[in-house]
Amino acid sequence: MTKKKKILLCCLAAVLVAAAVAGVIVCSKLPRALNYPIKEIKPVEHGTVAIVSESDDTVTLQKGDAGAFRVLMFTDQHLDGNNKTGYKTVERMIDAIRNEQPDLVLVGGDNVTSGLNKKRANQYAQIFEQLGVYWGGVLGNHEGDNPYSVSRSEMVDIFSSYAHCVMRKGPEGIDGDCNYAIRLLGSDGRQMQTIFCLDTFDEIGDDIRGSKTIFADKSPYDGAHENQIQWYRQKAAALKETDGDYKSILLQHIPLPAFDKAIETKPFLYGDKRENICSTCYENGLFDAIKETGVTQAVFSGHDHLNNFGVEYDGILLSYIQPSGYGAYGLGRRGAPESEWLQGYTVLDFLPDGTFSQRQARYAEIYND
């Protein structure tokens, strides 16, 4: 073989290798849909619930039949397009909705993640449309953190365009993309509960880092900003004018620093702590506002996949939602058998007087994994 031919062959080989690498990169960036037969999903049978009023920051749902208002909560599903884990996560979510027959589903963030996820975001909303179940909730720190992802604002737009979604961006002029309230009414029209939803973003920005005392031993996660907390105060007071002495819960993805403080002196009501609490990294004043308004009895968060405990602190229940997704880190990555995994959901049953019962469910127990 001549020297010229050898050079040509080497060049050809280099081109083929480069093409192969480029192909892998391109394929990795292609949109990955949820590999689930969504159009085949049948409606779930449950009591009648309807949207009876709404504004820019409040949606009111009324239950058509008597009894408790059941809310089913999932969090950290991390639907990133992985066929195996995504299919299992969606399948078990649908099973839970069929079995529990909730009046409302809430999601705690990190729901549809990774890049090129516009189709997955639409598919996620279509699941609830097919089931005929109302749903809402918040975004997590992994929505919109990928350069190929739709923005957080666009994701809320996608979700809220569907008839059964009650997620709203909230009023203009305050930070975040999902700051709103959900009022739950009984069949008699009386207020049973209000759910405040607040956006906790991703990592803190330099503007907040420079103005706040950041805990050195914490990851740099953000939390509700001052204008969001002010909105919460004002909305809580305004609802007192219409609903009297009502009760509420608050939902946000990243837990409050109060979670960390509570476990120093208070026993767990349920669940356990298996990793550090990756809370908001600065005292933003939200927990003080919660105590001062006097209407919020519990705060629910996601974010930490190995924590599922609840603890009462200063008269407020601080609780993790049972983590739900198979595509993110969990006990499986620590080598634990699936029978010990935490994936599951949380059920809240609200009574007419605003009190509620709570149940944490693990798929491993339900399916005997």
Secondary structure per residue as TSV (DSSP state, phi and psi in degrees):
chain	resnum	aa	ss	phi	psi
A	1	M	-	360.0	133.2
A	2	T	-	-74.7	160.2
A	3	K	H	-60.1	-36.8
A	4	K	H	-64.4	-41.4
A	5	K	H	-66.2	-39.0
A	6	K	H	-61.5	-41.1
A	7	I	H	-65.1	-41.3
A	8	L	H	-63.9	-41.7
A	9	L	H	-64.8	-41.1
A	10	C	H	-63.4	-40.2
A	11	C	H	-65.7	-41.5
A	12	L	H	-63.0	-43.4
A	13	A	H	-61.5	-40.8
A	14	A	H	-64.9	-39.4
A	15	V	H	-64.8	-42.8
A	16	L	H	-63.8	-41.2
A	17	V	H	-63.8	-45.0
A	18	A	H	-62.1	-40.1
A	19	A	H	-64.9	-39.5
A	20	A	H	-64.5	-44.1
A	21	V	H	-62.8	-44.2
A	22	A	H	-62.2	-38.2
A	23	G	H	-62.8	-41.2
A	24	V	H	-63.3	-43.1
A	25	I	H	-64.0	-45.4
A	26	V	H	-61.9	-45.5
A	27	C	H	-61.3	-36.5
A	28	S	H	-68.1	-21.4
A	29	K	H	-95.6	-7.5
A	30	L	S	-68.7	146.7
A	31	P	-	-59.2	133.3
A	32	R	-	-113.0	112.7
A	33	A	-	-78.4	165.4
A	34	L	-	-72.4	120.5
A	35	N	-	-82.2	70.3
A	36	Y	S	-145.1	138.6
A	37	P	-	-74.6	73.4
A	38	I	G	-62.0	-38.3
A	39	K	G	-67.0	-15.1
A	40	E	G	-90.6	-4.6
A	41	I	-	-67.4	130.5
A	42	K	-	-94.3	149.0
A	43	P	-	-58.7	146.9
A	44	V	-	-91.0	143.5
A	45	E	-	-86.9	123.6
A	46	H	-	-160.0	175.4
A	47	G	-	-64.7	163.2
A	48	T	-	-78.9	128.4
A	49	V	E	-132.5	142.5
A	50	A	E	-146.0	150.6
A	51	I	E	-77.4	121.4
A	52	V	E	-106.0	-16.7
A	53	S	E	-165.8	158.6
A	54	E	E	-161.5	154.5
A	55	S	-	-135.7	-167.5
A	56	D	S	-67.2	-22.4
A	57	D	S	-131.5	12.0
A	58	T	E	-146.9	132.7
A	59	V	E	-121.8	132.0
A	60	T	E	-111.0	123.9
A	61	L	E	-109.2	137.7
A	62	Q	E	-120.2	134.7
A	63	K	E	-85.0	133.7
A	64	G	S	-85.4	-14.8
A	65	D	S	-124.2	164.1
A	66	A	S	-74.0	167.4
A	67	G	S	107.8	-174.8
A	68	A	-	-68.1	152.2
A	69	F	E	-94.8	107.5
A	70	R	E	-89.2	128.5
A	71	V	E	-119.4	127.2
A	72	L	E	-108.9	129.3
A	73	M	E	-119.3	131.5
A	74	F	E	-119.1	157.3
A	75	T	-	-153.5	155.7
A	76	D	-	52.3	52.6
A	77	Q	-	-77.4	-26.3
A	78	H	-	49.3	56.0
A	79	L	B	-79.6	92.5
A	80	D	-	-102.2	5.8
A	81	G	S	99.0	-5.7
A	82	N	-	-63.9	120.6
A	83	N	H	-59.6	-46.7
A	84	K	H	-70.1	-54.7
A	85	T	H	-71.1	-35.7
A	86	G	H	-64.6	-43.8
A	87	Y	H	-60.1	-45.5
A	88	K	H	-65.8	-41.1
A	89	T	H	-62.4	-47.3
A	90	V	H	-66.2	-43.5
A	91	E	H	-59.1	-43.5
A	92	R	H	-76.4	-30.4
A	93	M	H	-62.0	-45.5
A	94	I	H	-64.3	-42.5
A	95	D	H	-59.4	-42.7
A	96	A	H	-62.6	-42.2
A	97	I	H	-64.6	-40.6
A	98	R	H	-65.7	-40.9
A	99	N	H	-73.9	-39.8
A	100	E	H	-88.3	-21.9
A	101	Q	-	48.6	60.8
A	102	P	-	-74.6	156.9
A	103	D	S	-84.1	-22.2
A	104	L	E	-153.6	140.3
A	105	V	E	-110.5	134.1
A	106	L	E	-117.2	138.7
A	107	V	E	-115.3	139.0
A	108	G	-	-98.4	14.3
A	109	G	S	105.4	165.6
A	110	D	-	51.6	50.9
A	111	N	-	-88.5	-57.6
A	112	V	B	-119.6	110.7
A	113	T	-	-120.8	-175.7
A	114	S	S	69.8	-172.7
A	115	G	S	-91.8	168.8
A	116	L	S	45.8	55.4
A	117	N	-	-110.8	15.2
A	118	K	H	-62.2	-42.8
A	119	K	H	-65.8	-41.6
A	120	R	H	-63.6	-37.6
A	121	A	H	-62.0	-42.8
A	122	N	H	-66.0	-41.6
A	123	Q	H	-62.8	-39.8
A	124	Y	H	-59.0	-46.9
A	125	A	H	-65.0	-35.4
A	126	Q	H	-66.1	-26.6
A	127	I	H	-59.7	-46.8
A	128	F	H	-69.9	-33.8
A	129	E	H	-63.7	-44.5
A	130	Q	H	-63.0	-39.0
A	131	L	H	-74.4	-24.1
A	132	G	T	74.9	33.8
A	133	V	-	-115.9	134.2
A	134	Y	-	-71.9	144.3
A	135	W	E	-151.9	156.8
A	136	G	E	-161.2	-157.1
A	137	G	E	132.8	-150.7
A	138	V	-	-135.0	169.9
A	139	L	-	-94.4	161.0
A	140	G	-	-108.7	-168.4
A	141	N	T	-78.4	-12.0
A	142	H	T	-101.7	2.3
A	143	E	T	-82.7	122.8
A	144	G	T	82.0	5.9
A	145	D	-	-89.1	-3.9
A	146	N	S	-98.7	134.3
A	147	P	T	-61.6	-17.7
A	148	Y	T	-101.8	8.4
A	149	S	S	-88.3	154.5
A	150	V	-	-65.3	155.2
A	151	S	-	-70.2	163.7
A	152	R	H	-60.9	-41.6
A	153	S	H	-62.4	-43.1
A	154	E	H	-66.7	-34.8
A	155	M	H	-65.6	-41.7
A	156	V	H	-63.9	-38.5
A	157	D	H	-60.5	-42.5
A	158	I	H	-62.5	-51.1
A	159	F	H	-60.2	-50.0
A	160	S	H	-71.0	-9.4
A	161	S	T	-76.1	-12.3
A	162	Y	S	-92.1	143.9
A	163	A	T	-61.2	-33.4
A	164	H	T	-93.5	4.3
A	165	C	B	-95.2	129.3
A	166	V	-	-106.1	6.5
A	167	M	-	-67.1	133.1
A	168	R	-	-132.8	153.4
A	169	K	-	-68.8	-34.5
A	170	G	-	98.1	-175.5
A	171	P	-	-67.5	148.2
A	172	E	T	-70.5	153.7
A	173	G	T	95.3	-3.2
A	174	I	S	-121.5	158.4
A	175	D	S	-71.9	153.1
A	176	G	S	98.3	170.4
A	177	D	S	-121.7	2.3
A	178	C	-	-152.8	76.4
A	179	N	-	-117.9	104.0
A	180	Y	E	-162.2	173.0
A	181	A	E	-124.2	146.5
A	182	I	E	-118.1	116.3
A	183	R	E	-93.6	132.0
A	184	L	E	-109.5	120.4
A	185	L	E	-109.8	146.8
A	186	G	-	-80.2	178.3
A	187	S	T	-64.1	-22.4
A	188	D	T	-87.1	2.0
A	189	G	S	87.1	-1.1
A	190	R	-	-82.0	146.0
A	191	Q	E	-71.3	126.1
A	192	M	E	-100.9	-30.3
A	193	Q	E	-172.4	152.2
A	194	T	E	-122.3	140.3
A	195	I	E	-115.6	114.8
A	196	F	E	-91.0	129.7
A	197	C	E	-115.2	130.1
A	198	L	-	-129.3	140.3
A	199	D	-	-81.5	134.5
A	200	T	-	-116.5	11.1
A	201	F	-	60.5	-144.5
A	202	D	S	-122.8	-119.7
A	203	E	B	-88.7	155.7
A	204	I	-	-68.7	149.2
A	205	G	-	-87.3	167.7
A	206	D	H	-63.3	-29.3
A	207	D	H	-64.8	-41.2
A	208	I	H	-77.0	-39.3
A	209	R	H	-57.8	-36.9
A	210	G	H	-78.1	-17.6
A	211	S	H	-108.3	-6.8
A	212	K	S	-121.1	159.0
A	213	T	-	-87.3	110.0
A	214	I	-	-89.8	136.6
A	215	F	-	-71.0	124.1
A	216	A	T	-65.5	-27.8
A	217	D	T	-95.2	14.1
A	218	K	S	-112.6	152.7
A	219	S	-	-71.5	153.8
A	220	P	-	-82.2	53.8
A	221	Y	B	-86.1	148.4
A	222	D	-	-88.3	-177.4
A	223	G	-	-155.3	-172.3
A	224	A	-	-61.7	138.6
A	225	H	-	-88.5	170.0
A	226	E	H	-58.3	-40.5
A	227	N	H	-72.8	-25.4
A	228	Q	H	-69.5	-41.6
A	229	I	H	-65.8	-37.7
A	230	Q	H	-63.8	-40.1
A	231	W	H	-60.5	-43.8
A	232	Y	H	-58.8	-45.2
A	233	R	H	-59.7	-47.3
A	234	Q	H	-67.1	-41.8
A	235	K	H	-67.7	-40.2
A	236	A	H	-60.5	-41.3
A	237	A	H	-69.7	-40.6
A	238	A	H	-64.3	-38.0
A	239	L	H	-70.1	-24.9
A	240	K	H	-63.4	-32.9
A	241	E	H	-67.2	-31.9
A	242	T	H	-98.0	-33.3
A	243	D	H	-109.2	-3.4
A	244	G	S	72.2	-145.6
A	245	D	S	-82.2	87.1
A	246	Y	-	-100.9	169.5
A	247	K	-	-117.2	155.7
A	248	S	E	-149.7	165.8
A	249	I	E	-124.1	163.0
A	250	L	E	-124.8	134.5
A	251	L	E	-118.4	127.2
A	252	Q	-	-151.4	154.8
A	253	H	S	-71.6	-54.0
A	254	I	S	-86.9	128.4
A	255	P	-	-67.9	159.1
A	256	L	-	-77.9	155.2
A	257	P	H	-57.1	-23.7
A	258	A	H	-60.9	-25.9
A	259	F	H	-58.3	-45.5
A	260	D	H	-65.7	-42.2
A	261	K	H	-66.4	-38.0
A	262	A	H	-62.9	-42.3
A	263	I	H	-73.9	-7.6
A	264	E	H	-69.8	-30.1
A	265	T	H	-129.4	-14.5
A	266	K	S	-108.9	141.6
A	267	P	-	-77.5	153.5
A	268	F	-	-69.2	136.2
A	269	L	S	-80.3	-28.3
A	270	Y	B	-167.1	165.4
A	271	G	S	72.2	-166.6
A	272	D	-	-154.8	164.8
A	273	K	-	-107.5	119.7
A	274	R	-	-120.4	0.7
A	275	E	S	-153.7	167.2
A	276	N	-	-61.4	147.4
A	277	I	-	-80.5	111.2
A	278	C	-	-89.1	72.7
A	279	S	-	-85.0	174.8
A	280	T	-	-51.8	137.7
A	281	C	S	-88.3	5.1
A	282	Y	S	-150.5	158.3
A	283	E	-	-77.8	101.5
A	284	N	-	-91.2	-4.2
A	285	G	S	89.9	1.2
A	286	L	H	-67.4	-41.9
A	287	F	H	-65.6	-37.3
A	288	D	H	-62.7	-40.3
A	289	A	H	-64.8	-38.1
A	290	I	H	-61.1	-44.7
A	291	K	H	-67.7	-38.8
A	292	E	H	-70.8	-37.8
A	293	T	H	-68.0	-33.8
A	294	G	-	73.5	13.5
A	295	V	-	-110.4	-17.6
A	296	T	E	-98.9	121.7
A	297	Q	E	-100.1	-11.0
A	298	A	E	-157.9	148.9
A	299	V	E	-121.8	128.0
A	300	F	E	-116.5	137.0
A	301	S	E	-138.4	168.8
A	302	G	-	-121.6	-130.2
A	303	H	S	82.4	-52.5
A	304	D	-	-96.5	108.1
A	305	H	T	-73.9	-13.8
A	306	L	T	-105.7	3.6
A	307	N	-	-110.7	134.0
A	308	N	-	-142.5	28.8
A	309	F	-	-91.3	165.8
A	310	G	E	-131.5	142.9
A	311	V	E	-147.3	144.1
A	312	E	E	-96.3	130.9
A	313	Y	E	-139.6	121.0
A	314	D	T	52.7	37.9
A	315	G	T	81.0	4.0
A	316	I	E	-114.6	131.1
A	317	L	E	-76.6	125.0
A	318	L	E	-110.4	117.5
A	319	S	E	-139.3	143.6
A	320	Y	E	-87.3	144.8
A	321	I	-	-79.0	142.8
A	322	Q	-	-59.8	124.2
A	323	P	-	-63.2	145.4
A	324	S	-	-119.8	-18.7
A	325	G	-	-97.3	148.4
A	326	Y	S	-95.9	-4.0
A	327	G	S	-94.6	-3.7
A	328	A	S	-113.7	176.2
A	329	Y	-	-62.8	149.4
A	330	G	-	-166.2	-167.5
A	331	L	G	-64.6	-23.4
A	332	G	G	-60.2	-34.1
A	333	R	G	-74.9	-10.5
A	334	R	G	-95.9	4.9
A	335	G	T	87.7	6.6
A	336	A	-	-72.8	144.1
A	337	P	-	-66.4	155.2
A	338	E	G	-61.4	-23.5
A	339	S	G	-63.9	-16.3
A	340	E	G	-105.0	-3.9
A	341	W	-	-64.6	154.1
A	342	L	-	-94.3	-9.6
A	343	Q	-	-51.2	132.2
A	344	G	E	175.6	-141.5
A	345	Y	E	-159.2	172.0
A	346	T	E	-122.6	139.2
A	347	V	E	-118.2	131.5
A	348	L	E	-120.4	130.5
A	349	D	E	-114.1	110.3
A	350	F	E	-91.3	131.5
A	351	L	-	-96.0	164.6
A	352	P	T	-55.7	-28.1
A	353	D	T	-85.4	3.9
A	354	G	S	93.5	-14.1
A	355	T	-	-74.0	164.1
A	356	F	E	-149.5	156.3
A	357	S	E	-107.8	155.7
A	358	Q	E	-133.0	145.1
A	359	R	E	-142.1	128.7
A	360	Q	E	-97.5	127.4
A	361	A	E	-119.8	135.4
A	362	R	E	-110.0	133.1
A	363	Y	H	-60.4	-34.6
A	364	A	H	-59.6	-32.8
A	365	E	H	-78.4	-36.4
A	366	I	H	-70.0	-41.8
A	367	Y	H	-100.8	0.5
A	368	N	T	55.0	45.5
A	369	D	-	-66.1	360.0
